[in-house]
Amino acid sequence: MLRAAVAQLDRVLGYEPRGRGFESCQPRQPVPKAPQIHGLRGFLLLGSDRMFTGIITAVGRVAEVRALGASSAHGKQLVIETPPGYLDDVGLGDSIALNGACMTATAIDAQAGRFAIDISAESLARTAGLDRPGPVNLEKALRAHDRLGGHIVSGHVDGIGQVTQFAPVGESWALHILAPRELARYLAYKGSVTVNGVSLTVNQVDDQPGGCEIRINLIPHTVQNTALHTLTAGSAVNLEIDLIARYVERMLSSACPESARSY
């Protein structure tokens, strides 16, 4: 399965195959060469206008939650407080991730350290922790010359997980999360996952009848400099799978006939 994914990715990027095999997955027509991608700058210039890295730049606080209408079909307006100076380089329409969910700044008061976003009822239903006052992890959208300190994060929440354990272990903290079953195929040992906007490494994966439990080790710096320290057993968290895993799964499912797939 992995060899097939690598071969398909090579074809998409215009590389020549280096060996035989997996002929059943080969396209019948040649694939045109794609532009060369050089680092994050090239990735961003090829069509992604909002991207994050999972490195939290500040911990803010949802200070106000205002209804945008009277019915359940209406969303909310959130007013977020930030540390001093955080909004100095933010303009109207800029993207900021709140607990891993990409949002658009619709009003800014940089002097007061506050900005507002509008969130739809659909987004509220598919995320956790954005419907009430409380601390939130903040990350501004990447610029093309920024360092990719974590991993490529889109700011689209793929599912809501539930914390099953959050406890100190030595100088670190053990974080166990039960992820929805449909995300299990994208979660792997030593792979990346975003939890409430934080890029983390999976140390163990345990498939269970009710979902997939992932186990993560948090160093003290991460606990102290993010809102993850507020988690307890039973807390709901926003999860985003690794973007690369998403595309590999899509390429395998669309490029190979059913009889050629191996799971």
Protein Blocks (a to p, Z undefined) as FASTA:
>chain_A
ZZmmmmmmmmmnopacfbeejklmpcfbdcddddddehjklmmmnopabdcehiafbdcd
dfbdcdfbfbfkbccdddddddehklmmccehiacdeehiacddfbdcfknopacddddf
klmmmcghilbgcdddddddddfkbccfkbcdehiafbdcddfbdcdehjbccddddddf
klmmmpcehiacdeehiacddfbdcddfkbccddddddfklmmmmcklmpcehiacdddd
dfklmmmmmmmmmmpcfklpcZZ
